[in-house]
Amino acid sequence: MNEAFYQKLRTILDDNQIMIEEPLARHTTFLIGGPAWFLVLPESVSDVAAVVKLCLAENMPYYIMGNGSNLLVSDKGYRGTIIKLGQSFSKISIDEEKYIVRAEAGVLLSKLANEVADHSLTGFEFAAGIPGTLGGAVTMNAGAYDGEIKQAILEAVLLDKDGNILRLNKEELKMGYRTTIIQENHYIVLEAVFGFQPGVKEDILSKIKDLNARRREKQPLEYPSAGSTFKRPAGYYAGKLIMDSGLRGYQVGNAQVSEKHCGFVINKGGATATEVKTLISDIIEIVNNKFGVVLEPEVKLLGEF
């Protein structure tokens, strides 16, 4: 452990906000990943900015994570500081007269979607079943079924690589299919502001219920995974390409191409990060050999492989 760095962290955060050698398997939806040197739980924008500036000053590698729903962490863990924007960074405020919703990056999309619905606002139903936090969703312009983040976002509050706070409006965010200027410039999402339309609460909740039922029916939610493993290639569907390559149920160790939905790589129980990475590489190679299409992973790799 870096004792000097730890003591400096303690001048910024309370002891209960700092974890040492914390297994990241406890913080990812894959349930995979070795320990991080430090994992911290900020409770405010100023906490995040201060920790980032400390990491920069001390040449300490750092990574911002939310729910860990799109992440494959090395079995060796992460030699640096994980800044987790989770439950301690998930406040929501709603202006019912202007139909404006402001939320911190650590709020779960499912929680935010249901909170929006409870206030009879429509336009965020699609997000109710996406298994991640707002920060990650804004960063990649996440979407599902009939919607994506860019349809409702008004602005985002961001932290740049130097620890400065920025505000970018919808146009400045340059949102495309699973891409934004946030990714390009390695910004960190702290908050997002949305504008919705008034609707009928019962209809909104009914739509959420229907979309969640469709998700349960089609996706292998009974197993740990990182959601859809690959981005959708232009003109194709990743899951169908994988299925048509004869890879349904294909397995490396305890990592498997889901038999229920071939677009998902699942942890059958005790899978290692190395097994998952090998499986993903096999899929890319086999699909490319068969169809001449190079699949691009949507899952991010963290740590040493």
C-alpha positions in Angstrom: 0.0 0.0 0.0 1.1 3.6 -0.7 0.9 4.9 2.8 1.8 8.5 1.9 -1.0 8.6 -0.7 -3.5 7.0 1.8 -2.8 9.7 4.3 -3.4 12.4 1.7 -6.7 10.7 0.8 -7.7 10.9 4.4 -7.5 14.7 4.3 -10.1 14.7 1.6 -12.4 11.8 2.5 -13.7 10.1 5.7 -12.2 6.7 6.5 -15.5 5.0 5.6 -15.2 6.4 2.1 -11.8 4.7 1.5 -11.3 1.0 0.9 -7.9 -0.6 0.6 -7.2 -3.7 -1.6 -10.9 -4.0 -2.3 -11.8 -6.9 -4.7 -13.5 -5.3 -7.7 -15.5 -8.5 -8.3 -17.8 -7.0 -5.6 -18.3 -3.9 -7.8 -18.9 -5.3 -11.3 -22.0 -7.0 -12.8 -19.7 -9.7 -14.2 -18.7 -10.5 -10.6 -15.1 -10.7 -11.8 -12.0 -8.7 -10.9 -9.0 -8.6 -8.6 -8.3 -5.9 -6.0 -7.8 -2.2 -6.5 -5.1 -0.5 -4.5 -7.7 2.0 -3.3 -11.4 2.3 -3.9 -13.0 5.6 -2.8 -16.7 6.6 -2.5 -17.1 10.4 -3.0 -20.2 12.1 -1.9 -20.0 15.4 -3.7 -18.6 17.1 -6.9 -15.9 18.7 -4.8 -14.9 15.2 -3.4 -14.4 13.9 -7.0 -12.5 17.0 -8.1 -10.2 16.8 -5.1 -9.4 13.1 -5.5 -8.7 13.5 -9.2 -6.4 16.4 -8.5 -4.6 14.4 -5.8 -4.2 11.4 -8.2 -2.7 13.7 -10.9 -0.4 15.4 -8.4 0.9 12.1 -7.1 1.0 10.3 -10.5 -1.5 7.8 -9.2 -3.5 6.0 -11.9 -7.2 6.4 -11.4 -10.4 5.2 -13.0 -14.0 6.4 -12.6 -16.6 3.7 -12.4 -20.3 3.5 -11.7 -22.2 0.2 -11.3 -19.5 -1.7 -13.1 -22.0 -2.9 -15.6 -19.9 -2.5 -18.7 -16.5 -3.5 -17.3 -14.2 -6.5 -17.3 -11.5 -6.1 -14.6 -8.3 -8.1 -14.8 -7.9 -11.0 -12.4 -4.8 -9.0 -11.2 -7.0 -6.1 -10.2 -6.2 -2.4 -10.7 -2.9 -0.8 -9.6 -4.3 2.5 -8.8 -7.4 4.3 -7.3 -11.0 3.5 -8.3 -13.3 6.4 -7.9 -16.7 4.8 -7.6 -19.7 7.1 -8.3 -22.4 4.9 -6.8 -25.1 5.1 -4.1 -23.2 7.9 -2.2 -23.3 10.0 -5.4 -26.9 9.6 -6.6 -29.1 12.5 -5.7 -32.1 13.4 -7.9 -34.0 16.7 -8.0 -37.1 17.3 -10.1 -38.7 20.6 -11.1 -42.3 19.6 -11.7 -43.3 22.9 -13.2 -40.6 23.0 -15.9 -40.4 19.2 -16.3 -36.6 19.4 -15.6 -34.7 16.6 -13.9 -31.2 16.9 -12.5 -29.4 13.7 -11.3 -25.9 12.8 -10.1 -23.8 10.4 -12.0 -24.0 7.5 -9.6 -27.8 7.0 -9.7 -28.9 3.8 -11.2 -30.8 4.2 -14.5 -33.6 2.0 -13.2 -34.1 4.2 -10.1 -34.0 7.4 -12.2 -36.5 6.1 -14.7 -38.9 5.1 -12.0 -38.5 8.4 -10.2 -39.3 10.2 -13.5 -42.3 8.0 -14.0 -43.6 8.7 -10.5 -43.7 12.4 -11.4 -45.8 11.6 -14.5 -43.0 12.5 -16.9 -42.4 10.6 -20.1 -39.4 10.1 -22.3 -37.1 7.9 -20.1 -39.0 4.6 -20.0 -36.4 2.9 -22.3 -33.7 3.3 -19.6 -35.6 1.5 -16.8 -34.0 -1.9 -17.6 -30.4 -0.7 -18.5 -28.2 -2.2 -15.8 -25.9 0.8 -15.1 -25.5 4.2 -13.7 -26.3 7.6 -15.3 -22.6 8.6 -15.6 -21.8 5.6 -17.8 -25.0 5.9 -19.8 -24.3 9.6 -20.6 -20.7 8.9 -21.5 -21.7 6.3 -24.1 -25.1 7.7 -25.1 -26.7 4.4 -23.9 -29.9 3.3 -25.4 -32.4 0.5 -25.6 -35.6 -0.3 -27.6 -37.0 3.0 -28.7 -34.8 5.5 -26.9 -31.3 6.8 -26.1 -29.9 9.3 -23.7 -29.5 12.1 -26.3 -33.2 12.3 -26.8 -33.8 13.9 -23.4 -30.5 15.3 -22.2 -30.2 19.1 -21.9 -26.7 19.4 -20.4 -24.0 17.6 -18.5 -21.6 18.7 -15.8 -18.2 17.2 -16.4 -14.7 17.0 -15.0 -11.8 17.2 -17.5 -8.4 15.5 -17.2 -7.0 18.4 -15.2 -9.8 18.4 -12.6 -11.7 21.4 -14.0 -15.5 21.4 -14.0 -17.2 22.0 -17.4 -20.8 22.3 -18.5 -21.7 21.2 -22.0 -25.1 21.4 -23.7 -26.7 18.7 -25.8 -25.1 20.0 -29.1 -21.7 20.3 -27.5 -21.9 16.7 -26.2 -21.8 15.5 -29.9 -23.8 12.3 -29.1 -23.9 9.6 -31.8 -24.5 5.8 -31.7 -22.7 4.8 -28.4 -20.3 7.7 -28.7 -20.0 11.2 -27.3 -17.3 13.9 -26.9 -17.1 12.7 -23.3 -15.4 9.5 -24.5 -13.2 11.3 -27.0 -11.8 13.8 -24.4 -11.9 11.4 -21.4 -14.2 13.6 -19.4 -15.9 12.4 -16.3 -19.7 12.8 -16.0 -20.7 14.3 -12.6 -24.3 15.3 -13.2 -26.8 15.4 -16.0 -29.9 17.6 -16.7 -32.9 16.3 -18.6 -36.1 17.8 -20.1 -39.1 15.5 -20.3 -42.8 15.8 -21.3 -45.8 15.4 -19.1 -47.7 12.1 -19.5 -50.1 9.8 -17.8 -48.4 8.0 -15.0 -50.3 4.7 -15.5 -49.3 4.6 -19.2 -45.7 5.4 -18.4 -45.4 2.7 -15.7 -47.2 0.2 -18.1 -44.6 0.9 -20.8 -41.7 0.4 -18.3 -43.3 -2.9 -17.2 -43.7 -4.1 -20.8 -40.1 -3.2 -21.7 -38.7 -4.9 -18.6 -40.8 -8.1 -19.4 -39.4 -8.1 -22.9 -35.9 -7.8 -21.5 -36.4 -10.7 -19.1 -37.8 -12.8 -21.8 -34.9 -12.3 -24.3 -31.8 -11.6 -22.1 -29.9 -14.0 -19.8 -30.5 -11.9 -16.7 -30.1 -14.9 -14.4 -26.4 -14.9 -15.0 -23.7 -12.3 -14.3 -22.7 -10.4 -17.4 -21.8 -6.9 -18.6 -24.9 -6.6 -20.8 -24.5 -6.6 -24.6 -20.9 -7.6 -25.2 -20.5 -6.0 -28.6 -21.6 -2.8 -30.4 -24.0 -3.3 -33.2 -22.1 -3.4 -36.5 -23.5 -1.3 -39.3 -26.1 -3.4 -41.2 -26.0 -6.3 -38.9 -26.9 -7.6 -35.4 -24.0 -8.9 -33.3 -26.1 -11.6 -31.6 -27.3 -13.0 -35.0 -23.7 -13.0 -36.5 -22.5 -14.9 -33.4 -25.4 -17.3 -33.5 -25.0 -17.9 -37.3 -21.3 -18.6 -36.7 -22.3 -21.6 -34.6 -21.2 -20.1 -31.3 -24.4 -20.4 -29.2 -23.2 -21.9 -25.9 -19.5 -21.7 -26.9 -17.5 -21.8 -23.7 -14.0 -21.0 -22.5 -13.7 -22.2 -18.9 -16.7 -20.8 -17.1 -17.3 -18.0 -19.6 -20.0 -18.7 -22.1 -21.9 -17.3 -25.1 -25.4 -17.2 -23.7 -27.7 -19.8 -25.2 -30.6 -17.4 -24.6 -29.1 -14.4 -26.4 -25.8 -14.8 -28.3 -25.0 -11.1 -27.9 -24.2 -11.8 -24.3 -21.1 -13.3 -22.7 -22.1 -14.7 -19.3 -20.3 -15.8 -16.2 -21.5 -19.4 -15.5 -20.0 -19.2 -12.1 -16.4 -18.6 -11.2 -15.3 -17.4 -14.6 -12.0 -15.4 -14.7 -11.3 -12.2 -16.6 -8.8 -14.1 -18.7 -11.5 -16.6 -19.7 -13.9 -13.9 -20.7 -11.3 -12.0 -22.7 -10.2 -15.2 -24.5 -13.9 -15.9 -25.3 -14.4 -12.4 -26.7 -11.3 -12.7 -28.8 -12.4 -16.1 -30.2 -15.8 -14.7 -31.1 -14.3 -11.7 -33.0 -11.9 -14.0 -34.9 -14.6 -16.6 -35.8 -17.2 -14.1 -36.9 -14.7 -12.2 -39.0 -13.5 -15.4 -40.7 -17.1 -16.4 -41.5 -18.7 -13.1 -42.4 -15.9 -10.6 -42.9 -17.3 -8.4 -40.1 -15.1 -7.2 -37.2 -17.1 -7.0 -34.0 -16.2 -4.2 -31.6 -16.5 -5.0 -27.9 -18.8 -2.7 -25.9 -17.3 -4.0 -22.7 -14.3 -2.0 -21.4 -11.1 -3.8 -20.1 -9.5 -2.5 -17.0 -6.2 -3.5 -15.5 -3.4 -5.8 -16.8 -4.3 -8.7 -19.1 
